[in-house]
Amino acid sequence: MFQRFFNWRTALSVIAIAIVTGTIFYSQYLANKIAADERQKVETWVEAGKFLISSPPDVDTKLVSAILTNNNDIPIIRVNEQGRVVEYINLDSTKINNDTGYLPKKIRQFKSQHEPIVYTDPLNGKKDLYYYGSSALLREVRYYPLVQLLIVALFIIFAFYAIATRNRSVQNQLWAGMAKETAHQLGTPVTSLQGWVAMLKEDPYNEKMAEELAKDVDRLQLVSDRFSKIGSTPKLEEKDLLIQIGNMVDYIRRRSPEKVQFIINAGNAQTIPVKISASLFDWVIENLLKNALDAMGGKGVITIDITKTDQQVQIDITDTGKGIASTNINKVFKPGFTTKRRGWGLGLTLSRRIIQQYHKGQLFVKNSELGKGTTFRIILQKSAI
């Protein structure tokens, strides 16, 4: 799937670059050609105007007049040697009459676009400068690559978004399918084990063994329940966050080396009510605590700091383990990423999915330093007390 997405992305990038490059070069070619034709048209217009002024009365001036009147798209400003505007065409007369700075501004604009055409009167040697701007057609041709680039960019963004959305949808369906199938496969043997445990409890000599087996069966039932809720919308119920985290810490503490110390800091809070799916939230805390244990190698301190505000609850889980390299911080939540010899790299992926999708919260690496430890932060919206 990744290879297919990569190929699509590469193909789209190549096509987009080819379209944009070809459009820019061809548009530039057309713009230069139109600009040359327009300059020649202005030069012809200047010559026609001078000829009309100096021509004898008996000369036919229909062609010259046609040349002068046919220029209705190229703005031209004629300036004499003293810098005074003598003539202008194809400009907004209303702005000229109401704004004294309009013509000087247009002259500066035309000068930046084209070199002025200089006409020297052969009789008195006086020079006139003809400043001219671009026609609407030339402006459209020059701006066309930008419009084309915008269209191509929107097309690429839409295509990437569609592909990414499709891949996320397929991935979500895959996770949900795997989780539900796991829950289904666990259901039958767990039910059978519960029956056997009930039978063992009937014999007083097996009571202690049956109690221990019951704990393990209950644990399997809990795991099955967690997997069954992946892919469906769990019901959020108000729970005391301190009790939920305390229970999970107690559970992990009993299965941890003696050299590992657990500390819970909740300030002066006696209770913190939040709306959560208890089994899924416990799974997240369990994953984070187990990762902290693995990072510390059997000794160290795990600190859980719980801070509440009017709207949010922040849970920081800090270990004194080996830390995470800066190059891997953005990868730890990606499916399949793991630094352990054993493991599928799904714990943190599912944990973030549970917090973000089901609890509308956040789970991220607050900070990490090699050789000193890592802090994961969970942010939940606090329910009204």
N, C-alpha and C positions, 0 to 999 in steps of 0.2 A: 504493500500500500504506500509506504514511504517512497519507494523507488518510482512508483507510478505518479505520485504527486510531484516528485522532483522533476520527472520528465515533462509533465504538464507545465510546471513552472518555467523550466528552461525553454520549452517550445514557445510559450507565450511571450517570454522576454525577448527571444530572438525575433519573433514576428513583430513585436512592438517596436524594437529598435530598427528593424528593416523598414517598417512603415514610416516611422518618424524621420529617419535619415533620408529616405527617398523623397518624402514630402518636402523636407527642408531644402534639399538640393534643387528639386524641380521648381519649387516656389521661388527660390532665389534666382534661378535662371529666368523664369517668367518675369519676375520683378525687374531685373536688370534690362531685359528686352523692352518691357513697357516703359521703363524710365528713359531709355535711349530714344524710343519713338516719341515720347512726350517732349523731350528736349528739342528734338528736331521739329516737332509741331510748334513749340514756342518760338524757335528761331524763325520758322516760316511766318508765324503770326507777326513777329516784329518786323520782318522784311516787308510783309504786305502792308502793315500800317505806315511805314516810312514811304513806301511806294505810292500809297494812296494820297499822302500829303503832298508829295513832290511831283506827281504825275501831271502831264498836260491835260487841259480840259477835254480834248478830243480823243483821249485814250479810253478804250473800253475797260471799265474797272469791275465788271461783274464777278470775275473770278477772284479778284483781290477781296472784294466785299464778302464773298462767300467764305473765304478763308477766315476773315475776321469774325464773322457772325457764327461760324460753326464751332468755335472754341467756347463751349459752355460748361466745361468740367474742370479745366486747369486754372486755378487762381493765379493772377499775375499782378504785380505792383511795379510801376515804372517810377524810378527816382532819378532826378537830374544831378548834375555835378555838385550842386549846393546841398544835396541831401534832402531836397523837398520832393514830396510825393506829387507826381504830375498826373498819373493815371492809374486806374486799377479796374480789374474785372473779376467776376465770379466770387465776390466777397459779400458779406452780410452788410448791406448799407445801413440797416438800423443800428448795428453795433458801432459802425464807423461814425455815425452822427451823434451817438450818445456816449461814446467812450473815446477820448482823445488818445489813449494809449493802445488802442486796438491795432492800428496800422503798424506802429513801431514793433509791437509784439509779433505781428505776422511777418514782418520783414526779418526779424531775428530767427523766427521759426523756418522761413523759407531758405534763409542763408545757411542754416544748419543742415538742410536737406539737399540742396543743390547749389552748385556754383552759379552765380548770376550771369546772365547774358549781357555782354557789353556791346553797345552799338555806338559807333563814332560817326557823326554827321560829316560827310565828305566836303560840305561847303564851308562850315565854320569850325570844324574840328571838335565840337562839343560832344561830350559823352553822356549817354544815358545807361543806367543799370536796370535790368529787368529781373526782378526776383520772382520766382514762381514756386508754387507748391505742388504736391502730388494730387493726382486725380483720385476719385473714390475707388476706381478699379485698382489702381496701384496700391492704395492703402489696404484694400481687401486681400490682395494677393500677398502682401507682406505679413498681414496678421493671420492669414490662413494657417500657417504651420503651428502657431500657438493654439488656435482652436483645435486643430487636429491632434496636437500633443495632449490637450486637455481631454479630448474624447478617448484617446488611446489609454491615457492614465486611468480614467474612470472605468474603462473596459477591463483593464488589468486588475484594478482594485476589486471590482465586482466579481471577476473570475476567481481571483484568489480567495475572496471571502466565501464564494459559493463552494469552492473545493474544500476549504478549511472547515466550513460548516458541515458539509457532507461527511468529511472524515471524522469530525467530532461526533456526529450523529452515529456513524458506524461504530466508533470506539465506545460510545456510551451503551449502545445496544449489545456490544460484545461483552462489556463489563457486567451489564445487568444479566445477560444470558448465562455467563459463567457463574455468577453469584447465585442465581436462582437454581441452576442445575446442581451446584454444590450443596445448597440447602436441601434440595430434593433427594440427592443421594445420601445425605446424612440422616434424613428423616426416618427411614426404615430401620437402620441399625440402632439408632438412638431409642426409638420406641421399643425395640426388642430388648435392649439393655435395661431400660426402665422396668420391663417385666421381670427380667432375671434378678434385678436388685430387689424388687418387691418380694420375690420368692426367697431370696437369701435372708431378708429381714425376718421372715417367719421362724427361722432357726436361731435361738438365742446365742448359740456358739458363733454364728456368723455375723452378729449384729455390728461389731466394730468394723469388720471388713466391708459390710454392706454400706455403712455410713460413708466410708472413704470412696467406695465405688459410686455412691450416689452423688458425691461432690463432683467427680469427674464426668458423670453422665449429665449432671446439670450444666457443667461447663460446655460440654458438647452441644447441649440443647441451646445454650446461649449463643454459641458460634453459629449454629444453624439459623437461629432467629435473626442474627445480624445479617447474614448473607441473604436471607429471604427478603429483607427490607431494601436491599440495593436495587435500584431501578424503579421502585415505587415511591410514592410520596408518603413518608412516615408521619404519624400523628405526633405533633409536638405537645408535650405536657409540662406543666410547671413543676420544676424540681428544685431542691436546694443544692446549689452548685458545690457548696462545701462538703456536703454529705457524699455527693457523687464522686468527687475527686478523692475524698478521704477513703472511700471504699476501694477505689482502684489502687491507691497508693498502698493500702494495707495488703491487697491481693498481690501486688508486685513485690512488696517488701518480704513477704513470706517465701518468695521464690528467688530472692536475691542473695548474693554473698554477704557475709556479716560485715565486710569492710565498706559496704555501700550505705551511706547515710541519706535519709529522706527528710526534707524540711518543707513545711507548708507555711507560708506567710499570707495571712488574709487581713492584716491590720486589726482593727477593732470589730470587724464584721462578725456577727453571730449567725447570720443566715443571708444567703444571696439567692433569691428566687430567679430562675431563668426558664424559658420555654425551650425544651430540648427533647430529642428522642433518646431516652436514657441508654438503651443498648448500643445505639450507634455512637453516641458521644463517649461512652465508656470505651468503645473500640478505639476511638481517636486517642484518648489519654493513654490507653494501654500501649498503642503503637509508639507514641512519643516516649513513654517511659522505657519501653524495651530498647528503643534506639539509643536512648541515653545510657542504659546499662551496657549495651554492646560497645559504645564509644569509649567507655571508661575502663573496660578490661577488668572488671571485677572489684574495683575500688574507686572511691571518690564520693562526691556529694551531688545529689539531685535536689534542686530547689524549685518549688512551685510558688510563684508570687501571684496572688490574686488581687486585682485592683478594680474597684467599681466606681462608676460615675453615675450621673442621673440617667444616662442613656445606654451605656455600654459596660461590659465586663471584660477586662483584659486578663489573660492567663499566660504567664511566662514560665516556661519549663526550661530550666538551665542545668546543664551538666558540666562536669569538670573533665571532660574527655579529650579526645585527640583533635576535635574541631573539624571544620569542613574547609577545604581549599576554596579560595575565592572563585576559581574557575568552575567549581562544581555547585556553588550555591544556587544558581539558576537552573540546575539540572536535577536537584534532589526530588522534585515533585513530578518529574517526567516518568511515565510508565517504563519499567524495565531497568531504570538506573539504580545501581546498588554498588557499594564498595565492599560488601560482604562476600565471603566465599560461597555461602549458601543464601538463598533467597531469590525471590522473583522481582524485587524492586517495585512492589505494588502497595506497600503499607502506607507510605506518605502520599502516594497518588490518591488512594481511596480516602485517606484521612482528609485531605484538602477538599475532595469532592463532597464528603459528608458535611464538612463545615460550611462550604460555600453554597452548595446547591440545596441542601436540606435545612440548614440553619441560617442561611443568608448572612454568614459571618465571614471572617478572614482567617487564614492560617498561612504563616510565612516565617522565614528565618529572620529574626530580629537582628542578630549579630552572631558572628562566629570567628574564632581566632585559633589558628593551628597551635596545638599543644596546650591550650587553655580551656577550650570548651565551646559550647554552642547554646544559643537561646532560641527556642521556637515560641512564637506568640500566637495565641488564639484570641480573636475579638468576637464577642457575642453581643447581640442586642438584649438588654436587660428588660425583663417583663415588669409590669407595674406591681408593686407590693400591695 
